[in-house]
Amino acid sequence: MNQTVESAKIPFWKKICYGCGAGGGNVMSTLLASFLLSYYTDTALIGAAAIGTMFVVCRLLDGVTDLTMGGIVDKTNTKWGKARPWLIIAAPLMCIGIILILSVPQSWSEALKLVYAYATYIFLNCIVYTIFGVAHTALLARMTRDFKDRNTTSTVSSIINNAVGLVVGTMITALQLNFGWTMTGIILGLLSGVLILIPGLVCEETVGMDVTEGKPKDTLPMKEQLPAVFKNKYFWIALILGALTLFVNANAIAFLVYYCNIVLGDPMYMTTLMSVGQLPGIIVLFFMPYFSNKFSKRAFMACGALVMILGFCIIGIADTNTNLLLAGTILRSIGIGPMFAGLYAFCADAADYGEWKTGIRSEGLMGSSQSIGSKIGIGFGSACTAWVLAAVGYDATAAVQSDAVVSAVRFGYGWLGAIVSVVLLLGVLLMDVEKYLPQIRASLGEKPPMDR
């Protein structure tokens, strides 16, 4: 396929369709990051320490499944492309997985409940979300080579992603109270599946497609692709940034449930904090295309990290002062928005960089960096919350928690986020792939892409 077609603009309605996929994935992410731990400890009555260990043990399996899926996407050859078929497969599986994970049999012993939790968590997070996450990230790099258009597409996707997170995060509590967890799982599963199916059916792949045969060009074996990707320093930086971003987000949201219950004594205030924790981040994303194209994605993300640090510090000193809590949560939301938007576009840039340096283009394996990073972040973020609660003696059946539990929840919701955000800022400063984009565009524009 010629360079003109590969660099063609993506119609705005297809950008929205691509973003629907991100929203579908965020249905699951919001559930796992915000409510799954409290569901396991307070409804299924499984020990917090055991669940925390489960979250981390499953991360070991994730590294294998994500890289494997990245290689599978790169080797896929269909008239639909490499990534789209896997989104179509992921849609019904996501629906089934979400229903199963919220259906722990209440009559079983705690040991059997834990086995069920392991099985359904591995299926949903390590298999289904891996298929979705790798394919969706890879799809952006295959829709166009135009980096400005990818910035815009990533921004639209992040806006929809955050909007879905806002709606889902605020409605789960109401759904659970009115219909129970089983019906909540069915509703969330159907919503997620439909949203993921949309980009699979609609978004066309143009980069690396063979015009004469109407399918992707043949790719190198994984044993040759994998070393090339591992030599790409931006693969590792993207993975670490994704993990840190999801860690700080998952940890804050997981602690939010306990903060409202224990520190504030007002469970329904979680809806307010969940709303202000999403909406400002959506608004700031509208400025990303202008800011990123005029300056850089890295500058936009660095500003976001600084705002996150300030927001978490304000939350750290807030205690029961709801005005400070609201102010800190709004700032945290404003800061984390650019992180999510920038990462998707960075992965596409990193795929171009890898092709430029090695002659091997691997959108699937590059996409696996975000799948691995997001699941490490969500897993360790939720596990951190569980371990902290277990360490200070949290008792789900106690009417009043100890001072140690209250202090731990306050630290976890505020100061811990500030500390991780500082590390996140340092990682963003290392993500300087944009400085190579003019050379990459000139080089790849002079000869056919080396998608072999």
SVG drawing of the C-alpha trace seen along z (x, -y; Angstrom):
<svg xmlns="http://www.w3.org/2000/svg" viewBox="-33 -25 51 50">
<polyline fill="none" stroke="black" stroke-width="0.4" points="0.0,0.0 1.4,-3.4 2.5,-6.0 -0.3,-8.4 -3.0,-5.8 -1.1,-4.8 -0.9,-8.5 -4.5,-9.3 -6.7,-11.1 -9.0,-9.1 -12.6,-10.3 -13.9,-11.7 -16.7,-9.2 -14.1,-6.4 -12.1,-8.1 -15.3,-7.9 -15.7,-4.2 -12.1,-3.5 -12.7,-5.3 -15.8,-3.1 -13.4,-0.2 -11.4,-2.0 -14.6,-2.7 -15.5,1.0 -12.2,1.9 -12.6,-0.7 -15.9,0.9 -13.8,3.8 -10.9,1.7 -13.2,-0.5 -14.9,2.6 -11.6,4.2 -9.9,1.1 -12.8,-0.4 -15.1,2.3 -13.7,5.9 -11.6,5.8 -14.5,4.6 -16.7,7.1 -14.3,9.9 -13.8,8.8 -17.2,7.4 -19.6,9.5 -17.8,12.8 -16.1,12.6 -12.6,13.6 -9.6,12.4 -8.0,9.2 -4.4,10.6 -5.4,13.7 -6.9,11.5 -3.9,9.2 -1.7,12.2 -4.0,13.3 -3.7,10.0 0.1,10.3 0.4,14.0 -1.7,13.4 0.7,10.7 3.3,13.4 1.0,15.1 0.2,11.8 3.7,11.2 3.6,14.5 0.1,14.0 0.6,10.4 3.8,11.1 2.3,14.2 -0.7,12.2 1.5,9.5 3.2,12.1 -0.1,13.6 -1.5,10.2 1.7,9.6 1.4,13.0 -2.3,12.6 -3.2,12.4 -6.8,11.8 -8.6,9.5 -9.7,7.6 -6.1,7.0 -4.2,8.0 -5.9,6.4 -9.6,6.1 -10.4,9.9 -9.2,10.1 -11.4,7.3 -14.4,9.1 -13.4,12.3 -12.7,10.3 -16.2,8.7 -18.3,11.7 -15.5,13.1 -15.4,9.9 -19.2,10.0 -18.9,13.6 -15.9,12.8 -17.4,9.8 -20.6,11.8 -18.5,14.7 -16.2,12.6 -19.1,11.1 -20.8,14.5 -18.8,16.0 -21.0,18.8 -21.9,17.5 -22.6,21.0 -19.0,22.3 -16.2,22.4 -13.7,19.5 -11.1,21.9 -13.4,22.8 -14.4,19.2 -10.7,18.3 -10.2,21.0 -13.2,19.6 -11.8,16.1 -8.5,17.2 -10.0,19.0 -12.4,16.2 -9.8,13.4 -7.2,15.2 -9.8,15.8 -11.0,12.2 -7.8,10.3 -5.0,12.5 -6.7,13.9 -9.7,11.8 -8.3,8.3 -5.0,9.4 -6.7,10.1 -8.6,6.8 -5.8,4.6 -3.1,5.8 -5.4,5.7 -6.9,2.2 -3.5,0.6 -2.1,2.2 -5.0,1.0 -4.2,-2.7 -0.7,-2.2 -2.3,-0.4 -5.0,-3.0 -2.6,-5.8 1.0,-6.9 0.0,-10.5 1.3,-11.2 -0.9,-14.3 -4.0,-12.4 -3.0,-9.6 -2.7,-12.3 -6.3,-13.4 -7.6,-9.8 -5.9,-9.0 -7.5,-12.1 -10.9,-11.2 -10.4,-7.7 -9.3,-9.0 -12.3,-11.3 -14.7,-8.4 -12.7,-6.2 -13.0,-8.6 -16.7,-9.4 -17.5,-5.7 -15.4,-5.4 -17.4,-8.3 -20.8,-6.7 -19.8,-3.2 -18.0,-4.4 -21.0,-6.4 -23.7,-3.8 -22.1,-0.6 -23.1,-1.4 -26.7,-2.2 -26.9,1.0 -25.5,3.2 -27.8,1.7 -30.9,2.1 -30.3,5.2 -27.4,7.1 -24.0,8.1 -25.2,10.8 -27.5,8.4 -24.8,5.7 -22.4,8.1 -24.8,8.9 -25.4,5.2 -21.7,4.3 -20.8,7.3 -23.2,6.5 -22.1,2.8 -18.5,3.7 -19.0,6.3 -21.0,4.0 -18.5,1.2 -15.5,3.4 -17.3,4.9 -17.7,1.4 -14.0,0.7 -13.6,4.4 -16.4,4.0 -15.8,0.5 -12.1,-0.7 -10.1,0.1 -6.4,1.0 -4.3,-0.7 -0.7,-0.6 1.2,2.5 -1.7,3.9 -0.9,5.5 -3.0,3.8 -2.9,6.6 -3.8,9.4 -6.1,7.4 -4.5,8.6 -1.5,7.7 2.0,8.2 3.8,11.3 5.7,10.7 8.9,12.1 8.8,15.0 8.3,14.0 11.8,15.2 13.1,12.4 10.5,9.8 10.8,10.2 14.5,9.3 13.9,6.3 11.1,5.1 13.1,5.7 15.9,3.5 13.4,0.7 13.9,-1.3 10.5,-3.0 8.8,0.4 10.1,0.5 9.4,-3.1 5.9,-2.8 5.4,0.4 6.6,-1.3 4.6,-4.5 1.5,-2.4 2.1,-0.4 2.7,-3.5 -0.3,-5.4 -2.7,-2.4 -1.1,-1.7 -1.7,-5.2 -5.2,-5.3 -6.2,-1.8 -4.8,-2.3 -6.6,-5.7 -9.9,-4.3 -9.7,-1.2 -8.9,-3.2 -11.8,-5.6 -14.4,-3.0 -12.8,-2.5 -12.1,-6.2 -15.8,-7.1 -16.9,-4.2 -14.3,-4.5 -12.9,-8.0 -16.0,-10.0 -18.6,-7.5 -20.6,-8.3 -20.5,-5.5 -22.7,-7.5 -20.1,-10.4 -18.1,-8.0 -20.5,-8.9 -19.5,-12.6 -15.8,-11.9 -16.0,-9.4 -17.7,-12.1 -15.2,-14.8 -12.4,-12.3 -13.4,-11.8 -15.1,-14.9 -12.2,-17.4 -9.9,-14.9 -12.3,-14.6 -12.5,-18.4 -8.7,-18.9 -8.3,-16.3 -9.9,-18.6 -6.7,-20.7 -4.4,-17.8 -4.3,-17.9 -3.4,-21.7 -0.9,-21.4 0.7,-18.2 1.1,-19.3 2.3,-22.8 4.7,-21.6 4.8,-17.8 3.0,-15.0 5.8,-14.6 5.4,-18.3 1.6,-17.8 2.1,-14.6 4.8,-16.2 2.4,-19.0 -0.2,-16.4 2.2,-14.6 2.9,-17.8 -0.8,-18.5 -1.3,-14.9 1.4,-15.4 -0.3,-18.6 -3.7,-17.0 -2.6,-13.9 -0.8,-16.2 -4.0,-18.1 -5.9,-14.9 -3.2,-13.8 -3.9,-16.7 -7.7,-16.7 -8.8,-14.2 -12.6,-14.8 -12.5,-18.2 -14.7,-17.5 -13.7,-20.8 -10.1,-19.8 -11.0,-16.3 -12.9,-17.7 -10.1,-20.1 -7.5,-17.4 -9.6,-14.9 -10.3,-17.5 -6.6,-18.2 -5.8,-14.5 -8.3,-14.0 -6.9,-17.0 -3.4,-15.5 -4.1,-11.9 -6.1,-12.6 -3.0,-13.5 -1.2,-10.4 -3.8,-8.0 -4.2,-10.0 -0.5,-10.3 0.4,-6.7 -1.7,-5.3 -0.2,-7.8 3.3,-7.1 2.9,-3.4 2.1,-4.1 5.2,-6.4 7.3,-3.7 6.2,-1.2 7.3,-3.7 10.6,-4.2 11.2,-0.4 10.5,0.0 12.9,-2.9 15.7,-1.5 15.4,2.2 13.2,2.5 10.8,4.6 7.3,3.3 5.6,5.0 2.4,3.1 1.2,6.2 4.2,6.6 4.4,2.8 0.7,2.9 1.5,5.6 3.5,3.0 0.3,1.2 -1.6,4.5 1.2,5.7 1.6,2.2 -2.1,1.7 -2.5,5.1 0.6,4.7 -0.7,1.3 -4.2,2.4 -3.0,5.7 -0.4,4.1 -2.5,1.1 -5.4,3.2 -3.0,5.6 -1.3,2.7 -4.7,1.6 -5.5,5.2 -2.1,5.7 -2.2,2.4 -5.7,3.1 -4.6,6.6 -1.4,5.3 -3.4,2.8 -6.1,5.4 -9.0,4.3 -12.1,6.3 -15.0,6.2 -17.5,7.3 -16.4,4.7 -18.8,1.8 -15.9,-0.5 -12.3,-0.3 -9.2,-1.0 -7.2,-4.2 -4.4,-2.3 -6.9,-1.4 -8.1,-5.0 -4.6,-6.3 -3.6,-3.6 -6.7,-4.5 -5.8,-8.2 -2.2,-7.5 -3.2,-5.2 -5.7,-7.6 -3.4,-10.6 0.3,-10.5 1.0,-7.2 -0.4,-8.6 1.9,-11.7 5.0,-9.5 4.2,-7.3 3.3,-10.5 6.8,-11.8 8.3,-8.6 5.8,-8.8 7.0,-12.4 10.6,-11.1 9.5,-8.3 7.7,-10.8 10.8,-12.9 12.6,-9.9 9.9,-9.3 11.6,-11.5 10.6,-9.5 9.0,-12.6 12.3,-14.1 12.9,-11.4 9.5,-11.7 10.7,-14.1 13.5,-11.7 11.2,-8.7 8.6,-10.3 11.3,-11.3 12.9,-7.9 9.7,-5.8 8.4,-8.2 11.3,-7.6 10.8,-3.9 8.1,-1.3 7.6,-0.4 9.5,2.7 6.6,4.7 7.9,8.1"/>
</svg>
